[in-house]
Amino acid sequence: MAKSSPPAAGAVALLFDRALDLDCTYGATGKDSLRGTGPTRMPEAKDALRTGKVPRKAFLTLHAQGNQFDLNFNPEQFLCASTKLPEVEEAETPRALFEERITLLRDLAKTIDALYQTFLQTRASSAWESTSNTMRKWIAATTPKPVMVSVA
């Protein structure tokens, strides 16, 4: 889970959940499609990054402004392919329901814009070198091997 505090959105929690598709930038090492709870915790995710694959599509769960949004995200196009908005609890009319859903979409768009702004500020700052070194070290670190236990 990544946590951030974008300027216009308040605290945000972002989880990669259910699906992560990675692809080799140069078409040399193929594709990986990881499915299941927490695909970024799978050893195959780190192996894919280590071999030069980049995320092409991810299922994200985003918690912001007291709401949960589930969406398929394409990072290359910065595109939300399908989005599940929170349920509207008490809409008295179809128009009120429509307006509330539009408000939720606007909140999601503002949150994604604020996350991107936070990324750009970090990317353009002197902190980027430290951040990218930390990511490189995490990718390069070997995953501990499972320990075999004998049960009598």
Disulfide bonds with the S-S distance in Angstrom:
none
